[in-house]
Amino acid sequence: MLKLLKPTSNHLVSFVFFFICFHVFMFSCFHGVFAADEFSVAYDVTYEVQENGDAKAIADIALTNKLSNVYATRYSLVVEKGEISKIGAWDSQGEIKTEIEDMGSQTKITLNLNDQIVGVDKTLRFTLKYEITNLAKKTGQTWQIILPQQADLNDLDSYNLTLKVPKSFPGLAMISPEPSWTDNTRNFYQYFFGKANLQKKGIIAIFGEFQVFDFKLNYHLINPKPIPAYTKIALPPTTASQKVAYSLIEPKPDNVEVDGDGNWLATYFLLPAEKKDIVAQGQAQIYTKPAEKQDFASGDLDQYLLPQPFWETENPEIQRLADRLKTPKAIYNFVIQTLDYDFEKVKTGQKRMGGVKALEDPTSAICMEFTDLFISLARAAGIPARELNGFAYTNNPKLKPLSESADILHAWPEYWDAEKEIWVQIDPTWEETSEIDYFGEFDLSHFVFAIHGADSQYPAAAGSYRDDTKRQKDIEIDFGVFQEEQASLLKVEFILPQSFFGEKGVIGKIILENTGAGALYRLPVKIKTTNLKLKEPETLTISALPPFGKKEIPIEINGQWLTRRQKAKIELLANHQSFSYNVIIDSLILELVLPALGGVVIGSSLLIFILRPALRGKNQSRTQKETPSLRAGGGFIVKSKKH
């Protein structure tokens, strides 16, 4: 930052560089007031990162006189102790003498410039070199470089920065802001930034394909009711930006379902007054870029425009601002510029304010207020938005409670990009506290526990299921070593009778259970039958089947006329696995109708056989009675006619 300082004996100009600590460059002159109209200032700064994460910094500085009676004689550097070493400086006359002053937590280094350049348009050039410890930090599977916001570059005539990273580093995951251009040498990748790139923004660069977190989460459940009850807990889900695999969920849930927001909800049964402690362990892989095709329960987008507690879209002030701001970027910038992060509020644990109250009290905001205000404004502007709740790793000591020293979660929003048809994560809280752009690019530090979209408060994320009688951390997360996920295996149960009458058909179901560590998405299922006909189509697709999740497939077999008993088979093909179920189909005709008809025939025959003698005797009796009556008239009378 170029400052105009006015001490009594001389006049100072300071330029501020920020790394993990910040570096202040100062110049002094003894003639006249030192101001921007006295010198033009140009910087060319290079950070050459080494394989161990340390870096060599070289700053080539040029001061060009605008007046004939002003010149620079001294240069001072103030740094945090332990951050830099091997300091050296040179001008055209050779090495520059340095003075070191202990300032408690800081060290002031003053350079007595050899050159004294006088005259309009005359330029004093000198170079400062030093080494920075751990400019690049190894965090889990990635290397991370953060150069927070540089000085007020408007006070500089020229500023160029080159970041050189060894090719031994893994591939670039993200870099923000976008470099002006890139190049590479034999040993380094080079990223070039100009003054226009760095206006009011720092630099963040992450190298690595993905980040890995090992986690152990504890859930403490209790049923306060006098009757048995089912309850559900939210397990960290696989999303478009993270992949979760479980090594243990103990005790095993009755089922795990995916809701409309994409949450994984595990169901447990509790007896009256029963307490149950759940442990979930696994590994999460975090990616910087969301999946291009998001089949992770995007849900009905209209529900992400509705008002909810803390998201007061119908408030007149929220609507007025939304009409003016209109776009996600404009809303994001407004939230950052309006709210101030209150570090003390994290310690006191004050209640959630919501979007409207955040506007009314902008200096008392923490992550929830940044998130709620963004979602309120976005929904009011017709932009689907929702909240992500979970863990976020940070090196900022003021934000440590959000990740390491307590079970305090972090919240950040995401919005629906209608053009790309994807959910995009952003973090206005972290940009306000770090000056790093968390809109255009996203890092590998955010691990989602729960998604709040249809409801602003449900489901509760891991860390919220507490037992106040137990003094323990319920969230344990550390960087992990990537482990290949074992293939998910299905367990299949056929709920069908083993024999039935073919003419009547049958109704049953097939239950699929995912016994693997990870979820199965867009799972095609094919049902093949032998000597059977299904009423429904024989192919279907299951959109999501999380670990320990179950899916019921109804089965209805059409009736068919059979003349004999036969064997049949139902076969299910899914996840490169095959399951079969054998049944016996009986013939209703053969087993019931024909035997019944046969019984009728036999019965009729027996009846005839039994009644035949009686019928014969009756016929004979009738003949004897009829014969005399014929003879009563003296015999037969026969008439004839001649022709």
C-alpha positions as CSV (number, residue, x, y, z in Angstrom):
1,M,0.0,0.0,0.0
2,L,1.5,3.4,-0.9
3,K,1.1,5.7,2.1
4,L,1.9,9.3,2.6
5,L,3.6,9.6,6.0
6,K,4.8,12.9,7.4
7,P,7.3,12.4,10.2
8,T,9.1,15.5,11.4
9,S,12.5,14.7,10.2
10,N,11.8,13.0,6.9
11,H,9.0,11.8,4.6
12,L,8.2,8.2,4.1
13,V,6.5,6.2,1.4
14,S,5.5,2.6,2.3
15,F,4.5,-0.3,0.1
16,V,2.8,-3.3,1.7
17,F,3.2,-7.0,0.5
18,F,1.1,-9.6,2.3
19,F,2.1,-13.3,2.6
20,I,1.1,-15.2,5.6
21,C,2.4,-12.2,7.4
22,F,2.8,-8.9,5.7
23,H,5.9,-7.1,4.4
24,V,6.2,-3.3,4.4
25,F,8.6,-1.5,2.1
26,M,9.5,2.1,3.1
27,F,11.5,4.8,1.3
28,S,12.7,8.1,2.8
29,C,14.0,11.3,1.4
30,F,15.1,14.5,3.0
31,H,14.1,17.2,0.6
32,G,10.5,18.3,0.2
33,V,7.3,16.4,0.9
34,F,7.4,12.9,-0.5
35,A,4.2,12.2,-2.4
36,A,2.9,10.4,-5.4
37,D,3.5,13.5,-7.6
38,E,7.2,13.3,-6.6
39,F,8.0,9.8,-7.8
40,S,6.6,7.2,-10.2
41,V,7.0,3.8,-8.6
42,A,7.4,0.5,-10.5
43,Y,7.7,-3.0,-9.0
44,D,8.7,-6.3,-10.6
45,V,8.4,-9.0,-8.0
46,T,9.2,-12.7,-8.5
47,Y,8.4,-15.6,-6.1
48,E,10.4,-18.7,-6.9
49,V,8.9,-21.6,-4.9
50,Q,11.3,-24.4,-4.0
51,E,10.4,-28.1,-3.8
52,N,10.2,-28.0,0.0
53,G,7.8,-25.1,-0.1
54,D,10.2,-22.3,0.8
55,A,10.6,-19.5,-1.7
56,K,13.1,-17.0,-3.0
57,A,11.7,-13.5,-3.4
58,I,13.2,-10.9,-5.7
59,A,11.8,-7.4,-5.9
60,D,13.2,-5.1,-8.6
61,I,12.1,-1.6,-7.6
62,A,12.4,1.6,-9.7
63,L,11.8,5.1,-8.4
64,T,11.6,7.8,-11.1
65,N,12.0,11.4,-10.1
66,K,9.2,13.8,-11.1
67,L,11.0,16.7,-9.4
68,S,14.5,17.9,-9.6
69,N,15.0,18.4,-5.8
70,V,13.8,15.1,-4.4
71,Y,15.8,11.8,-4.1
72,A,15.5,8.7,-2.0
73,T,18.3,7.7,0.4
74,R,16.9,4.9,2.7
75,Y,14.7,1.9,2.4
76,S,13.0,0.0,5.3
77,L,11.4,-3.4,5.5
78,V,9.3,-4.5,8.4
79,V,8.5,-8.2,8.6
80,E,7.2,-10.8,11.1
81,K,9.9,-12.7,12.9
82,G,10.8,-16.0,11.5
83,E,9.2,-15.5,8.1
84,I,12.2,-14.3,6.0
85,S,15.9,-14.9,6.0
86,K,19.1,-14.3,3.9
87,I,18.2,-10.7,3.3
88,G,20.3,-8.9,0.7
89,A,20.0,-5.8,-1.4
90,W,22.0,-4.2,-4.2
91,D,22.0,-1.1,-6.4
92,S,24.3,0.0,-9.1
93,Q,27.1,0.7,-6.6
94,G,27.0,-2.8,-5.2
95,E,25.7,-4.3,-1.9
96,I,23.6,-2.1,0.2
97,K,24.3,-1.8,3.9
98,T,21.5,-3.0,6.1
99,E,20.4,-2.2,9.7
100,I,18.2,-4.5,11.7
101,E,16.0,-3.4,14.6
102,D,14.0,-5.7,16.9
103,M,10.4,-4.5,17.2
104,G,9.0,-7.2,19.4
105,S,7.0,-9.4,17.2
106,Q,8.4,-7.7,14.1
107,T,11.8,-7.0,12.7
108,K,12.6,-3.8,10.9
109,I,15.4,-3.9,8.2
110,T,16.6,-0.6,6.9
111,L,18.6,-0.3,3.7
112,N,21.0,2.6,3.2
113,L,20.9,3.2,-0.6
114,N,24.2,3.8,-2.2
115,D,22.8,5.5,-5.3
116,Q,21.4,9.0,-4.9
117,I,19.7,9.9,-8.2
118,V,18.8,13.5,-8.7
119,G,17.0,15.1,-11.7
120,V,13.7,15.0,-13.4
121,D,12.9,11.6,-15.1
122,K,16.0,10.1,-13.5
123,T,15.4,6.6,-12.1
124,L,16.9,4.9,-9.0
125,R,16.9,1.1,-9.4
126,F,17.7,-1.4,-6.7
127,T,16.9,-5.0,-5.9
128,L,15.9,-6.7,-2.7
129,K,16.3,-10.4,-2.2
130,Y,15.3,-12.7,0.6
131,E,13.9,-16.1,1.3
132,I,10.5,-16.9,2.7
133,T,9.8,-20.0,4.9
134,N,6.9,-22.1,3.8
135,L,5.4,-19.8,1.3
136,A,3.9,-23.0,-0.2
137,K,2.3,-25.2,2.5
138,K,1.8,-28.9,2.1
139,T,-1.8,-29.7,3.3
140,G,-2.8,-33.3,2.9
141,Q,-2.7,-34.2,-0.8
142,T,-2.1,-30.6,-2.0
143,W,0.3,-27.7,-2.1
144,Q,-1.3,-24.4,-1.3
145,I,0.2,-20.9,-2.0
146,I,-1.6,-17.8,-0.6
147,L,-0.5,-14.3,-1.4
148,P,-3.3,-12.2,0.2
149,Q,-4.2,-8.8,-1.1
150,Q,-1.2,-6.8,-2.3
151,A,-0.9,-3.1,-1.6
152,D,-3.2,-0.4,-2.9
153,L,-2.0,-0.8,-6.5
154,N,-3.7,2.4,-7.5
155,D,-0.8,4.2,-5.9
156,L,1.7,2.5,-8.1
157,D,2.5,3.3,-11.7
158,S,3.4,-0.3,-12.5
159,Y,3.3,-3.6,-10.7
160,N,4.1,-7.0,-12.1
161,L,4.3,-10.3,-10.2
162,T,5.6,-13.6,-11.4
163,L,4.9,-16.9,-9.5
164,K,7.3,-19.7,-10.3
165,V,6.3,-23.2,-9.1
166,P,8.4,-26.3,-9.5
167,K,7.2,-28.9,-12.0
168,S,7.6,-31.5,-9.3
169,F,4.4,-30.2,-7.7
170,P,1.2,-32.0,-8.7
171,G,-1.0,-30.4,-11.4
172,L,-2.7,-27.1,-10.9
173,A,-6.1,-27.5,-9.3
174,M,-7.0,-23.8,-9.2
175,I,-5.5,-20.4,-9.4
176,S,-7.3,-17.1,-8.6
177,P,-7.3,-14.5,-10.0
178,E,-6.7,-15.7,-13.6
179,P,-3.0,-14.9,-14.6
180,S,-2.4,-12.5,-17.4
181,W,-0.5,-15.3,-19.1
182,T,1.5,-18.5,-18.3
183,D,4.7,-20.0,-19.4
184,N,7.2,-22.6,-18.3
185,T,10.9,-23.3,-18.2
186,R,12.7,-26.5,-17.8
187,N,12.0,-26.7,-14.1
188,F,9.2,-24.3,-13.3
189,Y,5.7,-23.4,-14.3
190,Q,5.3,-19.6,-14.4
191,Y,2.2,-17.5,-13.8
192,F,2.3,-13.8,-14.6
193,F,0.0,-11.2,-13.0
194,G,-0.3,-7.5,-13.8
195,K,-1.7,-4.6,-11.9
196,A,-5.1,-5.1,-13.5
197,N,-5.2,-8.8,-12.3
198,L,-4.6,-8.0,-8.7
199,Q,-6.8,-5.0,-7.9
200,K,-8.2,-5.6,-4.4
201,K,-7.5,-9.3,-4.7
202,G,-4.9,-11.7,-3.4
203,I,-3.6,-14.8,-5.1
204,I,-4.4,-18.4,-4.2
205,A,-3.0,-21.3,-6.0
206,I,-3.6,-25.0,-5.2
207,F,-1.7,-27.8,-6.8
208,G,-3.2,-31.3,-6.5
209,E,-5.9,-33.4,-8.1
210,F,-8.0,-33.4,-4.9
211,Q,-7.9,-33.1,-1.2
212,V,-8.5,-36.0,1.2
213,F,-10.0,-35.8,4.6
214,D,-10.3,-38.7,7.1
215,F,-13.2,-38.2,9.4
216,K,-14.8,-39.6,12.5
217,L,-18.2,-38.3,13.5
218,N,-20.3,-39.0,16.6
219,Y,-24.0,-38.6,16.8
220,H,-25.8,-38.8,20.2
221,L,-29.5,-39.8,19.8
222,I,-32.2,-40.0,22.5
223,N,-35.9,-40.7,22.2
224,P,-37.7,-38.6,24.8
225,K,-41.1,-40.0,23.9
226,P,-43.0,-42.7,25.9
227,I,-43.5,-44.6,22.6
228,P,-41.0,-46.1,20.1
229,A,-39.9,-43.8,17.4
230,Y,-37.8,-43.5,14.2
231,T,-35.3,-40.7,13.8
232,K,-33.0,-39.7,11.0
233,I,-29.4,-38.3,11.0
234,A,-27.6,-36.5,8.2
235,L,-24.4,-38.3,7.0
236,P,-21.9,-36.3,4.9
237,P,-23.1,-37.1,1.3
238,T,-21.4,-37.4,-2.0
239,T,-22.1,-34.2,-4.0
240,A,-21.0,-32.6,-7.2
241,S,-17.8,-31.4,-5.5
242,Q,-17.0,-34.2,-3.1
243,K,-16.9,-38.0,-3.0
244,V,-17.5,-39.8,0.4
245,A,-16.8,-43.4,1.3
246,Y,-17.6,-45.0,4.6
247,S,-15.4,-47.6,6.4
248,L,-17.7,-47.8,9.4
249,I,-21.2,-46.8,10.5
250,E,-22.0,-48.4,13.9
251,P,-24.6,-49.4,14.7
252,K,-25.8,-50.0,11.2
253,P,-28.8,-47.9,10.1
254,D,-32.1,-49.5,9.1
255,N,-31.9,-47.6,5.8
256,V,-30.1,-44.6,4.2
257,E,-32.1,-42.4,1.8
258,V,-31.4,-39.5,-0.4
259,D,-33.7,-36.5,0.0
260,G,-34.5,-33.8,-2.5
261,D,-31.5,-31.7,-1.6
262,G,-29.1,-34.6,-1.9
263,N,-28.7,-35.3,1.9
264,W,-28.0,-38.8,3.0
265,L,-30.4,-39.5,5.8
266,A,-29.8,-42.6,8.0
267,T,-32.8,-44.0,9.8
268,Y,-32.6,-45.5,13.3
269,F,-35.3,-47.0,15.6
270,L,-35.3,-46.1,19.3
271,L,-37.3,-47.5,22.1
272,P,-39.0,-45.2,24.7
273,A,-36.3,-43.1,26.5
274,E,-33.6,-45.0,24.7
275,K,-30.2,-43.4,24.0
276,K,-28.1,-44.5,21.1
277,D,-24.6,-43.3,20.1
278,I,-23.7,-43.5,16.4
279,V,-20.2,-43.5,15.0
280,A,-19.5,-42.8,11.3
281,Q,-16.0,-43.1,9.9
282,G,-14.8,-42.6,6.4
283,Q,-12.9,-40.6,3.8
284,A,-13.9,-37.7,1.7
285,Q,-12.3,-36.5,-1.5
286,I,-12.8,-32.8,-2.2
287,Y,-12.6,-31.4,-5.8
288,T,-12.2,-27.8,-6.9
289,K,-14.4,-28.2,-10.0
290,P,-18.0,-29.4,-9.7
291,A,-19.1,-32.3,-11.9
292,E,-20.3,-31.2,-15.3
293,K,-23.4,-33.3,-15.0
294,Q,-24.9,-33.1,-11.6
295,D,-27.2,-36.0,-10.8
296,F,-27.0,-35.4,-7.1
297,A,-30.7,-34.5,-6.4
298,S,-30.9,-31.0,-7.8
299,G,-34.5,-31.1,-6.8
300,D,-37.3,-28.8,-7.9
301,L,-35.5,-25.5,-8.5
302,D,-38.7,-23.5,-7.7
303,Q,-38.4,-24.6,-4.1
304,Y,-35.0,-22.7,-3.9
305,L,-36.8,-19.4,-4.5
306,L,-39.2,-19.7,-1.6
307,P,-39.0,-17.8,1.7
308,Q,-37.8,-19.7,4.7
309,P,-36.9,-18.7,8.3
310,F,-33.8,-16.6,8.1
311,W,-34.3,-16.2,4.3
312,E,-36.8,-13.4,4.2
313,T,-37.3,-12.9,0.4
314,E,-40.5,-11.0,0.9
315,N,-39.0,-8.3,3.1
316,P,-39.3,-4.9,1.3
317,E,-35.6,-4.0,1.8
318,I,-34.5,-7.4,0.6
319,Q,-36.7,-7.1,-2.5
320,R,-35.4,-3.5,-3.2
321,L,-31.8,-4.6,-3.0
322,A,-32.5,-7.7,-5.1
323,D,-34.1,-5.6,-7.8
324,R,-31.0,-3.5,-8.0
325,L,-28.3,-6.2,-7.7
326,K,-29.9,-8.9,-9.9
327,T,-26.8,-11.2,-10.5
328,P,-25.0,-13.6,-8.2
329,K,-21.7,-11.7,-8.5
330,A,-23.3,-8.4,-7.7
331,I,-25.1,-9.9,-4.7
332,Y,-21.9,-11.6,-3.6
333,N,-19.9,-8.3,-3.8
334,F,-22.7,-6.5,-1.9
335,V,-22.6,-9.0,1.0
336,I,-18.8,-8.7,1.3
337,Q,-18.9,-4.9,1.2
338,T,-21.8,-4.6,3.7
339,L,-21.0,-7.1,6.4
340,D,-18.0,-7.2,8.8
341,Y,-16.9,-10.5,10.3
342,D,-17.2,-10.5,14.1
343,F,-14.5,-12.7,15.5
344,E,-15.7,-12.3,19.0
345,K,-19.2,-13.6,18.2
346,V,-17.8,-17.0,17.3
347,K,-16.6,-17.4,20.9
348,T,-19.9,-16.3,22.5
349,G,-22.1,-18.4,20.3
350,Q,-24.9,-15.9,19.7
351,K,-28.0,-16.9,17.9
352,R,-28.5,-16.9,14.2
353,M,-29.7,-13.6,12.9
354,G,-30.9,-14.2,9.3
355,G,-30.6,-12.0,6.3
356,V,-32.7,-9.0,7.4
357,K,-31.2,-8.6,10.9
358,A,-27.7,-9.0,9.3
359,L,-28.5,-5.9,7.2
360,E,-29.6,-4.1,10.4
361,D,-26.5,-5.1,12.4
362,P,-23.8,-5.6,9.7
363,T,-20.8,-5.5,12.2
364,S,-22.0,-8.6,14.1
365,A,-21.9,-11.1,11.3
366,I,-20.3,-14.5,11.2
367,C,-20.6,-17.1,8.4
368,M,-24.3,-17.7,8.9
369,E,-25.1,-14.1,8.4
370,F,-23.0,-13.9,5.2
371,T,-24.7,-17.0,3.9
372,D,-28.3,-16.0,5.0
373,L,-28.0,-12.6,3.4
374,F,-26.7,-14.0,0.1
375,I,-29.5,-16.6,-0.1
376,S,-32.2,-14.1,0.9
377,L,-31.1,-11.7,-1.9
378,A,-30.5,-14.4,-4.5
379,R,-33.9,-16.0,-4.0
380,A,-35.6,-12.6,-4.1
381,A,-33.8,-11.9,-7.4
382,G,-35.0,-15.2,-8.9
383,I,-31.7,-17.1,-8.5
384,P,-32.1,-20.5,-6.8
385,A,-29.8,-20.6,-3.8
386,R,-29.2,-22.8,-0.7
387,E,-26.9,-23.3,2.3
388,L,-24.1,-25.8,2.7
389,N,-23.1,-26.6,6.3
390,G,-20.0,-28.5,7.3
391,F,-16.2,-28.3,7.9
392,A,-13.8,-25.9,6.5
393,Y,-10.0,-26.1,7.0
394,T,-8.2,-22.8,7.4
395,N,-4.7,-21.5,8.4
396,N,-6.2,-18.3,9.7
397,P,-5.7,-18.5,13.5
398,K,-8.8,-16.3,14.1
399,L,-10.9,-18.7,12.2
400,K,-9.5,-21.9,13.8
401,P,-12.6,-22.5,15.9
402,L,-14.5,-23.1,12.6
403,S,-12.4,-26.1,12.0
404,E,-10.1,-27.5,14.6
405,S,-10.5,-26.5,18.2
406,A,-14.3,-26.9,18.6
407,D,-17.3,-28.5,17.0
408,I,-18.4,-25.2,15.4
409,L,-19.4,-25.6,11.8
410,H,-18.9,-23.4,8.9
411,A,-21.7,-22.3,6.5
412,W,-21.4,-21.1,2.9
413,P,-23.9,-20.7,0.1
414,E,-24.2,-22.1,-3.4
415,Y,-26.4,-20.9,-6.3
416,W,-27.7,-22.5,-9.4
417,D,-26.0,-21.5,-12.6
418,A,-28.8,-21.8,-15.1
419,E,-26.5,-21.6,-18.1
420,K,-24.1,-24.4,-17.0
421,E,-26.9,-26.2,-15.1
422,I,-24.7,-26.8,-12.0
423,W,-24.6,-25.7,-8.4
424,V,-21.7,-23.3,-7.8
425,Q,-20.2,-23.0,-4.3
426,I,-19.0,-19.6,-3.1
427,D,-17.8,-18.3,0.3
428,P,-18.3,-14.6,1.0
429,T,-17.2,-15.0,4.6
430,W,-13.7,-16.2,3.6
431,E,-13.3,-13.5,1.0
432,E,-14.2,-10.8,3.5
433,T,-11.6,-12.2,6.0
434,S,-8.8,-13.1,3.6
435,E,-9.3,-10.9,0.5
436,I,-9.0,-14.0,-1.6
437,D,-11.5,-14.5,-4.4
438,Y,-14.0,-17.2,-3.4
439,F,-16.5,-16.5,-6.2
440,G,-14.6,-17.2,-9.4
441,E,-12.7,-20.2,-8.0
442,F,-13.2,-22.5,-5.1
443,D,-10.6,-24.3,-2.9
444,L,-10.2,-27.8,-1.6
445,S,-10.9,-26.9,2.1
446,H,-14.7,-27.1,2.3
447,F,-16.3,-30.5,3.3
448,V,-20.1,-30.5,3.2
449,F,-22.0,-32.3,6.0
450,A,-25.6,-31.2,5.2
451,I,-27.5,-29.2,2.5
452,H,-30.2,-26.8,3.5
453,G,-32.4,-25.9,0.6
454,A,-36.0,-27.0,1.0
455,D,-35.7,-26.2,4.7
456,S,-33.3,-23.6,6.2
457,Q,-32.7,-25.6,9.3
458,Y,-33.2,-29.3,8.5
459,P,-31.4,-31.6,8.6
460,A,-29.0,-30.8,11.4
461,A,-25.4,-31.4,10.4
462,A,-22.9,-33.7,12.1
463,G,-21.7,-31.9,15.3
464,S,-25.2,-30.8,16.2
465,Y,-26.3,-34.2,17.8
466,R,-24.7,-33.5,21.1
467,D,-24.7,-35.1,24.5
468,D,-24.0,-32.4,27.1
469,T,-23.1,-35.0,29.7
470,K,-20.1,-36.1,27.6
471,R,-17.2,-33.8,27.3
472,Q,-15.8,-34.8,23.9
473,K,-15.3,-33.5,20.4
474,D,-17.9,-35.1,18.1
475,I,-16.0,-34.0,14.9
476,E,-12.5,-35.4,14.2
477,I,-11.1,-34.6,10.8
478,D,-7.5,-34.8,9.5
479,F,-5.8,-34.9,6.2
480,G,-5.7,-38.4,4.8
481,V,-3.8,-40.5,2.4
482,F,-5.9,-41.5,-0.6
483,Q,-7.2,-45.0,-0.6
484,E,-8.8,-46.7,-3.6
485,E,-12.5,-47.2,-2.9
486,Q,-13.6,-50.8,-2.9
487,A,-16.3,-51.6,-5.4
488,S,-19.7,-51.3,-3.9
489,L,-21.6,-54.6,-3.7
490,L,-25.3,-55.2,-3.8
491,K,-27.2,-57.5,-1.6
492,V,-30.6,-58.6,-3.1
493,E,-33.6,-60.1,-1.4
494,F,-36.6,-61.5,-3.4
495,I,-39.9,-61.1,-1.6
496,L,-41.9,-63.6,-3.7
497,P,-43.6,-66.9,-3.0
498,Q,-41.5,-69.9,-4.2
499,S,-44.6,-71.4,-5.9
500,F,-47.9,-70.0,-7.2
501,F,-50.6,-70.6,-9.7
502,G,-49.6,-69.2,-13.1
503,E,-53.2,-68.3,-14.1
504,K,-53.5,-65.9,-11.1
505,G,-50.1,-64.1,-11.3
506,V,-48.4,-62.8,-8.2
507,I,-47.3,-59.5,-6.6
508,G,-44.1,-59.1,-4.7
509,K,-40.9,-57.0,-4.5
510,I,-37.1,-57.1,-4.8
511,I,-35.0,-55.3,-2.2
512,L,-31.6,-54.0,-3.2
513,E,-29.1,-53.0,-0.5
514,N,-25.8,-51.2,-1.1
515,T,-23.3,-52.9,1.2
516,G,-20.3,-50.9,-0.1
517,A,-18.5,-47.9,1.2
518,G,-19.6,-45.4,-1.5
519,A,-22.8,-44.5,-3.3
520,L,-24.1,-45.9,-6.6
521,Y,-25.5,-43.3,-9.0
522,R,-27.5,-43.8,-12.1
523,L,-27.6,-47.5,-11.4
524,P,-29.1,-49.4,-14.3
525,V,-31.1,-52.5,-13.3
526,K,-32.4,-55.2,-15.6
527,I,-34.8,-57.9,-14.7
528,K,-34.9,-61.0,-16.9
529,T,-37.4,-63.8,-16.5
530,T,-37.7,-67.4,-17.8
531,N,-41.3,-68.7,-18.3
532,L,-42.7,-65.6,-16.7
533,K,-44.0,-62.3,-17.9
534,L,-43.6,-59.0,-16.0
535,K,-46.4,-56.4,-16.0
536,E,-43.9,-53.5,-15.6
537,P,-40.9,-52.8,-17.9
538,E,-37.9,-55.1,-17.3
539,T,-35.4,-52.2,-17.1
540,L,-35.1,-49.2,-14.8
541,T,-32.5,-46.8,-13.4
542,I,-32.0,-46.1,-9.7
543,S,-30.9,-42.4,-9.4
544,A,-29.0,-42.9,-6.2
545,L,-28.3,-45.7,-3.7
546,P,-26.0,-44.5,-0.8
547,P,-24.1,-46.8,1.5
548,F,-26.4,-49.0,3.5
549,G,-29.3,-47.6,1.4
550,K,-32.1,-49.9,0.3
551,K,-34.3,-49.7,-2.7
552,E,-37.6,-51.6,-3.2
553,I,-38.6,-52.7,-6.7
554,P,-42.2,-53.8,-6.9
555,I,-42.7,-56.9,-9.0
556,E,-46.0,-58.0,-10.6
557,I,-46.1,-61.2,-12.7
558,N,-48.9,-61.5,-15.2
559,G,-51.2,-64.5,-15.1
560,Q,-51.0,-67.1,-17.9
561,W,-52.9,-70.3,-18.7
562,L,-50.8,-73.4,-18.2
563,T,-51.6,-77.1,-18.8
564,R,-48.7,-78.4,-16.7
565,R,-46.5,-77.5,-13.8
566,Q,-43.2,-75.8,-14.8
567,K,-40.1,-74.2,-13.4
568,A,-39.4,-70.5,-13.8
569,K,-36.7,-68.0,-12.9
570,I,-36.3,-64.3,-12.1
571,E,-32.8,-62.8,-12.7
572,L,-31.7,-59.3,-11.6
573,L,-28.6,-57.7,-13.2
574,A,-27.1,-54.6,-11.6
575,N,-23.7,-53.2,-10.7
576,H,-22.0,-56.0,-12.7
577,Q,-23.6,-58.6,-10.4
578,S,-26.3,-61.2,-11.2
579,F,-28.9,-62.5,-8.8
580,S,-31.5,-65.2,-9.5
581,Y,-34.6,-66.6,-7.8
582,N,-36.2,-69.9,-8.8
583,V,-40.0,-70.5,-8.5
584,I,-42.4,-73.3,-9.3
585,I,-45.5,-72.4,-11.3
586,D,-48.4,-74.6,-10.8
587,S,-51.3,-75.0,-13.3
588,L,-54.7,-74.1,-11.9
589,I,-56.2,-76.2,-14.7
590,L,-54.1,-79.1,-13.9
591,E,-54.2,-78.8,-10.1
592,L,-57.8,-77.8,-9.6
593,V,-60.0,-77.5,-12.7
594,L,-59.2,-80.8,-14.3
595,P,-59.3,-82.7,-11.0
596,A,-62.7,-81.1,-10.4
597,L,-64.0,-82.0,-13.8
598,G,-62.6,-85.5,-13.4
599,G,-64.5,-85.7,-10.2
600,V,-67.7,-84.7,-11.9
601,V,-67.2,-87.3,-14.6
602,I,-66.3,-90.0,-12.2
603,G,-69.2,-89.0,-9.9
604,S,-71.6,-89.0,-12.8
605,S,-70.3,-92.4,-13.9
606,L,-70.7,-93.8,-10.5
607,L,-74.2,-92.4,-10.2
608,I,-75.2,-93.9,-13.5
609,F,-73.6,-97.2,-12.5
610,I,-75.5,-97.2,-9.2
611,L,-78.8,-96.1,-10.7
612,R,-78.6,-98.3,-13.8
613,P,-80.3,-101.5,-12.2
614,A,-83.1,-99.4,-10.8
615,L,-83.6,-97.7,-14.1
616,R,-83.6,-101.0,-16.0
617,G,-86.3,-102.4,-13.6
618,K,-88.4,-99.4,-14.0
619,N,-88.3,-99.6,-17.8
620,Q,-89.3,-103.3,-17.8
621,S,-92.3,-102.5,-15.5
622,R,-93.4,-99.7,-17.9
623,T,-93.3,-102.2,-20.9
624,Q,-95.5,-104.8,-19.1
625,K,-98.2,-102.2,-18.4
626,E,-98.3,-100.8,-21.9
627,T,-98.8,-104.1,-23.8
628,P,-102.3,-105.0,-22.6
629,S,-103.6,-101.6,-23.5
630,L,-102.6,-102.2,-27.0
631,R,-104.4,-105.4,-27.2
632,A,-107.6,-104.3,-25.6
633,G,-109.2,-103.4,-28.9
634,G,-109.0,-106.9,-30.5
635,G,-105.7,-106.3,-32.0
636,F,-104.1,-103.8,-34.3
637,I,-106.2,-102.2,-37.0
638,V,-104.3,-101.6,-40.1
639,K,-105.8,-99.4,-42.9
640,S,-104.7,-99.5,-46.5
641,K,-105.5,-97.6,-49.6
642,K,-105.4,-98.9,-53.1
643,H,-103.8,-96.8,-55.8
